[in-house]
Amino acid sequence: MRQDKKARVWLSNHGLQYKFYNYKSDGCDEKLAATLLQHFTYHELINKRGTTWRKLPENLKTSLNVKVAKELMTSQPSIIVRPIFKIDEEWSLGFSEDLISKKVMS
């Protein structure tokens, strides 16, 4: 099961309210990309295990930097690692049941 789906199931099973933004289908504009890059490095945000990454031309992969990452995030949002949580102004990348339960159930 994908990490974003696992997170939604876990949150629902624990009766927790959440707002889900699917940047894969809803897009990632420059403002959102800039916000994400304020909280995470581009190395953390770019999913290098997915098909979107594998399909990229080799020159894009080897020239990856903040600017290239931001362009990729806005043009191909499915390259962004999922899920990303924002809980009380604190950002977390990926789903960890232990980490999220500590943040939302404390």
N, CA, C and O of each residue as an XYZ file, in Angstrom:
424
protein
N       0.846     -1.176      0.000
C       0.000      0.000      0.000
C       0.900      1.251      0.000
O       1.884      1.315      0.738
N       0.555      2.228     -0.824
C       1.315      3.478     -0.886
C       1.278      4.195      0.461
O       0.320      4.070      1.224
N       2.330      4.940      0.733
C       2.443      5.650      2.007
C       1.308      6.662      2.209
O       0.801      6.788      3.324
N       0.900      7.380      1.168
C      -0.168      8.361      1.332
C      -1.500      7.671      1.650
O      -2.273      8.161      2.474
N      -1.761      6.559      1.010
C      -3.001      5.818      1.298
C      -2.950      5.227      2.703
O      -3.942      5.265      3.431
N      -1.807      4.684      3.081
C      -1.641      4.124      4.418
C      -1.897      5.196      5.478
O      -2.528      4.925      6.500
N      -1.408      6.404      5.235
C      -1.604      7.510      6.178
C      -3.080      7.879      6.297
O      -3.581      8.074      7.404
N      -3.774      7.974      5.175
C      -5.206      8.331      5.211
C      -6.019      7.266      5.938
O      -6.909      7.591      6.724
N      -5.715      5.992      5.680
C      -6.423      4.899      6.357
C      -6.173      4.984      7.860
O      -7.108      4.864      8.651
N      -4.919      5.189      8.258
C      -4.575      5.259      9.672
C      -5.293      6.431     10.340
O      -5.861      6.272     11.421
N      -5.274      7.591      9.716
C      -5.946      8.763     10.282
C      -7.449      8.522     10.426
O      -8.035      8.851     11.458
N      -8.067      7.955      9.405
C      -9.508      7.665      9.453
C      -9.824      6.628     10.523
O     -10.797      6.777     11.262
N      -9.011      5.580     10.611
C      -9.240      4.539     11.618
C      -9.121      5.062     13.037
O      -9.706      4.493     13.960
N      -8.368      6.143     13.223
C      -8.210      6.734     14.544
C      -9.141      7.920     14.762
O      -9.013      8.643     15.750
N     -10.075      8.117     13.838
C     -11.084      9.167     13.987
C     -10.514     10.575     13.957
O     -11.093     11.495     14.534
N      -9.395     10.746     13.295
C      -8.759     12.062     13.246
C      -9.165     12.806     11.981
O      -9.186     12.241     10.888
N      -9.487     14.079     12.151
C      -9.834     14.901     11.001
C      -8.561     15.370     10.319
O      -7.565     15.675     10.975
N      -8.604     15.421      9.016
C      -7.452     15.891      8.257
C      -7.929     16.465      6.932
O      -9.030     16.172      6.465
N      -7.093     17.269      6.354
C      -7.356     17.830      5.034
C      -6.305     17.232      4.110
O      -5.106     17.363      4.357
N      -6.753     16.583      3.057
C      -5.848     15.920      2.128
C      -5.727     16.764      0.867
O      -6.727     17.095      0.230
N      -4.506     17.103      0.518
C      -4.250     17.801     -0.740
C      -3.446     16.864     -1.624
O      -2.324     16.482     -1.291
N      -4.028     16.504     -2.740
C      -3.376     15.567     -3.649
C      -2.645     16.351     -4.729
O      -3.212     16.645     -5.781
N      -1.390     16.688     -4.471
C      -0.661     17.470     -5.464
C      -0.332     16.674     -6.705
O       0.043     17.244     -7.730
N      -0.468     15.367     -6.628
C      -0.265     14.546     -7.825
C      -1.354     14.864     -8.852
O      -1.062     15.014    -10.038
N      -2.601     14.967     -8.403
C      -3.697     15.275     -9.338
C      -4.071     16.755     -9.334
O      -4.522     17.273    -10.356
N      -3.894     17.448     -8.205
C      -4.293     18.857     -8.108
C      -3.187     19.817     -8.501
O      -3.429     21.011     -8.676
N      -1.977     19.303     -8.640
C      -0.867     20.134     -9.082
C      -0.066     20.738     -7.944
O      -0.465     20.713     -6.780
N       1.058     21.272     -8.322
C       1.964     21.940     -7.388
C       2.415     23.229     -8.065
O       3.217     23.205     -8.999
N       1.893     24.351     -7.584
C       2.300     25.620     -8.183
C       3.626     26.083     -7.583
O       4.159     25.453     -6.669
N       4.142     27.176     -8.102
C       5.450     27.666     -7.640
C       5.439     28.028     -6.159
O       6.433     27.827     -5.462
N       4.320     28.560     -5.678
C       4.229     28.938     -4.262
C       4.325     27.695     -3.364
O       5.049     27.698     -2.369
N       3.599     26.645     -3.720
C       3.653     25.408     -2.935
C       5.045     24.784     -3.006
O       5.573     24.324     -1.993
N       5.635     24.768     -4.192
C       6.987     24.218     -4.338
C       7.974     24.993     -3.464
O       8.817     24.395     -2.795
N       7.869     26.316     -3.472
C       8.765     27.142     -2.652
C       8.555     26.860     -1.167
O       9.518     26.786     -0.404
N       7.300     26.703     -0.759
C       6.996     26.394      0.649
C       7.605     25.054      1.045
O       8.233     24.942      2.097
N       7.422     24.051      0.214
C       7.982     22.737      0.520
C       9.508     22.798      0.604
O      10.119     22.159      1.460
N      10.110     23.573     -0.291
C      11.572     23.691     -0.295
C      12.098     24.514      0.887
O      13.292     24.477      1.182
N      11.231     25.240      1.549
C      11.634     25.930      2.787
C      11.729     24.950      3.950
O      12.470     25.179      4.905
N      10.981     23.870      3.864
C      10.907     22.917      4.974
C      11.712     21.648      4.756
O      12.046     20.951      5.715
N      12.028     21.340      3.499
C      12.768     20.122      3.175
C      13.796     20.433      2.092
O      13.641     21.394      1.339
N      14.831     19.629      2.020
C      15.793     19.787      0.931
C      15.189     19.175     -0.329
O      14.277     18.351     -0.256
N      15.700     19.579     -1.461
C      15.185     19.000     -2.705
C      15.517     17.513     -2.784
O      14.792     16.762     -3.436
N      16.587     17.074     -2.141
C      16.917     15.651     -2.108
C      15.831     14.861     -1.388
O      15.516     13.736     -1.778
N      15.259     15.444     -0.340
C      14.203     14.769      0.420
C      12.880     14.753     -0.349
O      12.109     13.800     -0.238
N      12.620     15.795     -1.120
C      11.327     15.941     -1.781
C      11.186     15.157     -3.081
O      10.081     14.752     -3.442
N      12.279     14.941     -3.778
C      12.206     14.275     -5.075
C      12.235     12.762     -4.887
O      13.170     12.215     -4.301
N      11.212     12.104     -5.385
C      11.108     10.644     -5.291
C      11.935     10.024     -6.414
O      11.530     10.037     -7.577
N      13.081      9.488     -6.057
C      13.974      8.898     -7.045
C      13.708      7.407     -7.267
O      14.428      6.750     -8.019
N      12.685      6.885     -6.618
C      12.354      5.471     -6.794
C      11.174      5.252     -7.732
O      10.901      4.120     -8.132
N      10.471      6.328     -8.084
C       9.265      6.186     -8.895
C       9.514      6.202    -10.388
O      10.619      6.481    -10.854
N       8.465      5.896    -11.124
C       8.575      5.855    -12.577
C       8.800      7.235    -13.177
O       9.449      7.354    -14.216
N       8.277      8.279    -12.542
C       8.490      9.637    -13.061
C       9.976      9.942    -13.114
O      10.468     10.483    -14.104
N      10.696      9.596    -12.045
C      12.148      9.817    -12.012
C      12.852      8.962    -13.071
O      13.717      9.450    -13.798
N      12.478      7.712    -13.147
C      13.144      6.804    -14.091
C      12.949      7.233    -15.540
O      13.801      6.966    -16.387
N      11.836      7.895    -15.828
C      11.549      8.333    -17.197
C      12.233      9.656    -17.567
O      12.231     10.047    -18.734
N      12.811     10.337    -16.586
C      13.465     11.617    -16.875
C      14.711     11.417    -17.723
O      15.390     10.397    -17.606
N      15.012     12.394    -18.580
C      16.274     12.332    -19.321
C      17.460     12.354    -18.350
O      17.404     12.995    -17.301
N      18.496     11.667    -18.706
C      19.676     11.546    -17.833
C      20.270     12.908    -17.483
O      20.757     13.102    -16.369
N      20.234     13.861    -18.431
C      20.804     15.186    -18.147
C      20.049     15.913    -17.038
O      20.660     16.680    -16.293
N      18.734     15.696    -16.907
C      17.977     16.296    -15.792
C      18.356     15.656    -14.467
O      18.497     16.337    -13.452
N      18.518     14.345    -14.488
C      18.880     13.632    -13.262
C      20.246     14.083    -12.750
O      20.427     14.291    -11.551
N      21.188     14.232    -13.646
C      22.546     14.584    -13.226
C      22.692     16.067    -12.897
O      23.635     16.458    -12.208
N      21.773     16.893    -13.381
C      21.865     18.336    -13.103
C      20.899     18.771    -12.000
O      20.622     19.961    -11.851
N      20.391     17.817    -11.236
C      19.408     18.135    -10.201
C      19.986     19.107     -9.177
O      21.032     18.858     -8.578
N      19.286     20.208     -8.994
C      19.602     21.212     -7.977
C      18.279     21.828     -7.545
O      17.223     21.360     -7.970
N      18.306     22.852     -6.722
C      17.069     23.453     -6.217
C      16.193     23.952     -7.367
O      14.987     23.705     -7.393
N      16.803     24.643     -8.300
C      16.037     25.204     -9.419
C      15.392     24.111    -10.265
O      14.210     24.200    -10.597
N      16.154     23.091    -10.615
C      15.634     21.977    -11.415
C      14.542     21.239    -10.633
O      13.507     20.881    -11.195
N      14.776     21.016     -9.343
C      13.788     20.331     -8.505
C      12.472     21.106     -8.473
O      11.397     20.517     -8.585
N      12.560     22.417     -8.321
C      11.348     23.241     -8.283
C      10.596     23.153     -9.612
O       9.369     23.060     -9.631
N      11.335     23.182    -10.715
C      10.705     23.051    -12.034
C      10.041     21.685    -12.195
O       8.935     21.587    -12.726
N      10.715     20.642    -11.741
C      10.136     19.300    -11.812
C       8.888     19.188    -10.946
O       7.895     18.588    -11.358
N       8.936     19.758     -9.760
C       7.803     19.688     -8.848
C       6.570     20.371     -9.441
O       5.449     19.903     -9.242
N       6.767     21.468    -10.161
C       5.621     22.175    -10.735
C       5.158     21.547    -12.051
O       3.967     21.566    -12.360
N       6.086     20.996    -12.822
C       5.698     20.419    -14.112
C       5.283     18.946    -14.004
O       4.482     18.461    -14.803
N       5.835     18.244    -13.012
C       5.538     16.816    -12.835
C       5.366     16.512    -11.344
O       6.217     15.853    -10.747
N       4.279     16.983    -10.744
C       4.115     16.853     -9.293
C       4.132     15.429     -8.763
O       4.326     15.228     -7.564
N       3.935     14.441     -9.618
C       3.987     13.056     -9.121
C       5.398     12.661     -8.711
O       5.596     11.581     -8.155
N       6.375     13.508     -8.973
C       7.759     13.230     -8.565
C       8.000     13.569     -7.093
O       9.037     13.212     -6.534
N       7.049     14.252     -6.471
C       7.195     14.656     -5.065
C       6.885     13.466     -4.157
O       5.900     12.755     -4.355
N       7.736     13.268     -3.173
C       7.534     12.202     -2.186
C       6.211     12.453     -1.454
O       5.864     13.591     -1.138
N       5.480     11.360     -1.192
C       4.223     11.478     -0.460
C       4.250     10.522      0.722
O       4.942      9.506      0.657
N       3.546     10.795      1.766
C       2.796     12.008      2.081
C       3.679     13.042      2.775
O       4.766     12.738      3.266
N       3.182     14.249      2.797
C       3.800     15.336      3.559
C       2.736     15.833      4.522
O       1.610     16.137      4.127
N       3.110     15.910      5.790
C       2.178     16.366      6.821
C       2.559     17.747      7.308
O       3.737     18.089      7.417
N       1.530     18.537      7.599
C       1.710     19.805      8.303
C       0.781     19.728      9.509
O      -0.442     19.786      9.382
N       1.392     19.598     10.677
C       0.631     19.464     11.920
C       1.061     20.580     12.847
O       2.205     20.623     13.300
N       0.133     21.485     13.128
C       0.426     22.630     14.011
C       1.701     23.350     13.574
O       2.600     23.579     14.383
N       1.772     23.699     12.316
C       2.898     24.449     11.742
C       4.209     23.665     11.712
O       5.256     24.232     11.400
N       4.167     22.383     12.028
C       5.359     21.542     11.944
C       5.191     20.587     10.763
O       4.139     19.966     10.606
N       6.219     20.474      9.943
C       6.162     19.675      8.729
C       6.879     18.348      8.932
O       7.912     18.283      9.598
N       6.315     17.282      8.346
C       6.922     15.947      8.391
C       6.796     15.323      7.015
O       5.814     15.529      6.302
N       7.800     14.568      6.665
C       7.836     13.919      5.360
C       7.730     12.414      5.540
O       8.477     11.827      6.323
N       6.810     11.787      4.823
C       6.623     10.350      4.928
C       5.714      9.984      6.087
O       5.444     10.798      6.970
N       5.249      8.750      6.067
C       4.336      8.287      7.108
C       5.047      7.347      8.056
O       5.598      6.323      7.653
N       5.023      7.717      9.320
C       5.502      6.869     10.396
C       4.412      6.886     11.460
O       4.127      7.927     12.052
N       3.811      5.739     11.697
C       2.717      5.668     12.657
C       3.142      6.203     14.022
O       2.381      6.927     14.664
N       4.346      5.855     14.471
C       4.829      6.312     15.768
C       4.951      7.828     15.800
O       4.485      8.472     16.740
N       5.573      8.397     14.782
C       5.797      9.832     14.745
C       4.483     10.600     14.682
O       4.293     11.564     15.423
N       3.574     10.181     13.799
C       2.311     10.893     13.648
C       1.450     10.729     14.892
O       0.801     11.688     15.310
N       1.424      9.555     15.489
C       0.600      9.381     16.692
C       1.106     10.246     17.829
O       0.306     10.758     18.612
N       2.422     10.421     17.941
C       2.969     11.298     18.978
C       2.551     12.742     18.738
O       2.270     13.473     19.688
N       2.507     13.153     17.486
C       2.185     14.551     17.161
C       0.708     14.858     17.310
O       0.356     15.943     17.772
N      -0.165     13.936     16.932
C      -1.599     14.232     16.932
C      -2.336     13.734     18.164
O      -3.461     14.160     18.426
N      -1.721     12.845     18.919
C      -2.420     12.288     20.066
C      -1.787     12.704     21.388
O      -2.073     12.112     22.429
N      -0.941     13.705     21.349
C      -0.301     14.129     22.600
C      -1.115     15.184     23.295
O      -0.729     15.657     24.363
